[in-house]
């Protein structure tokens, strides 16, 4: 099989190009030009996959070889699966950091190199092309090439001398990439010159090493593997100067930065994103591909994938992948998916996002169609109406729409008017189950390409709860209620941006926060707090449904307090809770009359929320801006039950008063007094601060407490019931 491939590549190159002269090739469309040997080779490698975070990983605490960065050992079955999934090439990043001897030989660890070669052989056995490179060395020692005393270049030469010799007799399906994402010291112009020197130095070493290296394909990167015009022009000049038909150019592409990391409100695959893709690919094609040079995009994806696969909304991410695959195909650019373990499982060989891979695979052959959005949101309590979306057909036609149970009936369940498709309210009423989340999935089938899924989601306004923590561990309880977070803003009271990237109110998604829809939490990352000044600010959470939920926060050193800005009535529990409360109020009536309160109800500009574990409750008291509250007159009662009659102990971990003016924060933990009171149905914990002579306006008081049995064992059976707030002897409504 390998011999047949060699014959095919040779005959294609011979038939298409009788000689190689880069300087005389004009700028024409890729579909109209004859292919040079390097273009034939690159085309044979399409599509490709990266074995990332494996042989390129290393552990400074004690090298663990290919497992250093968390991936398991490569198996022969994994390499087989890469071929079975439809890939034709594999890029195998190789890092020598911690794996060489001392100068001047810098001998590569023979055991590590042999293991790497074993996997290279497995790939060749699967009829895959293999790209060998020097990888994370680029930003370690190799960045000093051109700016030190020559030691870094000497090390680079020593390493490539060894690699070239080791693999010189390997078949031509193995190609060499000189350096991954080269980066050096100095101005852009200086670094570009150093990169030219590095590429030429590696070229000479490989060509002089003998064996099949006399004609082996060598892959040369632009500086930083960037697509900018000056970097592309520099690489073209290098390849033209060397005048060798077996040279391929490479760059990396992770999409427009703002879209790829979800920042500055760039959340959709709109015309700006498309134009940015076009511009980047055109620069590379016009500067290299159209001049007869084979071009490989050695890594692609989205930058946000590394922090959170859901950084960009699923449907918008799929549109981007569809278009990128299409446009690079038009330009004969080979695409190699970067996968550091987050896409294809290295153990069970399944895709973490099958929709993503299906779209990538479909783009190898042609275009796919889609709708305006991949979601239809139905809000609880609102009338269900017809929903119309635009079709982007990309040369296809709509064949049918199906759900899990049936094919929808045209004219009854949906209508089509030009590029408008309307899902009828009558159909939606039948499939909505009033369960939060996706109630049904509509699969749009087209004449070709990937099917497109539209998720019919039932939702209600998300509920965010008060929370307290530190800059390294701050997690907000969130009832998402079927909605999905799209982006978020961080602003001060004047609407100015706070936190990282302070040129925009819309913050980078995964870098600053991570939603967890399974556990109903939202973690604000330490990155965010480290670049946020002390004081009060507001997070504005933008959800896909269109709802925006505000959340107030105060940061004081390492301490962080979060407060929900809305008072919610959870309608899902309203009726049931009311029944429980009515019964409990009746049971408590006699006991309450014995209290030292008047029994009267007063309206005050304050409220209390209890959160945390039932035996470690956190009490948050909010005081409005139009009220002046004397803390010595505040009483909090926390009602609970437990299975035994053991005596209990209490302590206050901390209690703090947060204000929106200086001094911003004051600790009052030592002033919190507690008393346990037994009632006819259970207990309540009464908290007071009789010695705090402070009047508070527009502030937040948070008390983090703990309760245990008197013998210091945990109260495992404690069940929280309700929390009441009293002021000057009267219950606050």
Buried (B, 14 or more C-beta within 10 A) or exposed (E): EEEEBEEEBEEBBEEBBEEBEBEEBEEEEBEEBEBBBBBBBBBBBBBBBBBBBBBBBBEEEEBEBBBBBEBEEBBBEBBBBBBEBEBBBBBBBBBBBBBBEEEEEBEBBEEBBEBBBEBBBBBBBBEBBBBBBBBBBBEBBBBBBBEEEEEBBBBBBBBBBBBBBBBBEBBBBBBBBBBBBBBBEEEEEEBBBBBBBBBBBBBEBBBEBEEBBEEBBBBBBBBBBBBBEEBBBBBBEBBBEBEBBBBBBBBBBBBBBBBBBBBBBBBBBEEEBBEBBEEBBBBBBBBBBBBBBBBBBBBBBBBBBBBBBBBBBBBBBBBBBBBBBBBBBEBBBBBBBBBBBBBBBBEEBEBBBEBBBBBBBBBBEBBBBBBBBBBBBBBBEEEBEEBBBEBBBBEBEBEEBBBEEEEBEEEEBBBEEEEEBBBBBEBBEEBBEEEBBBBBBBBBBBEBBBBBBBBBBBBBBBBBBBBBBEBEEBBBBBBBBBBBBBBBBBBBEEEEBBBBBBEBBBBBBBBBBBBEBEEBBBBBBBBBBEBBEEBBBBBBBBBBBEBEBBBBBBBBEEBBBBBBEEEEEEEBEEEEEEEEEEEBEEBBEEBBEEBEBEEEEEEBBBBBBBBBEBBBBBBBBBBBEEBEBBBBBBBBBBBBBBEEEEEBBBEBEBBBBBBBEEEBBBEBBEBBEBEBBEBEEBBBBBBBBEEBEBEBBBBBBBBBBBBBBEEEEEBEEBEBBBBBBBBBBBBBE
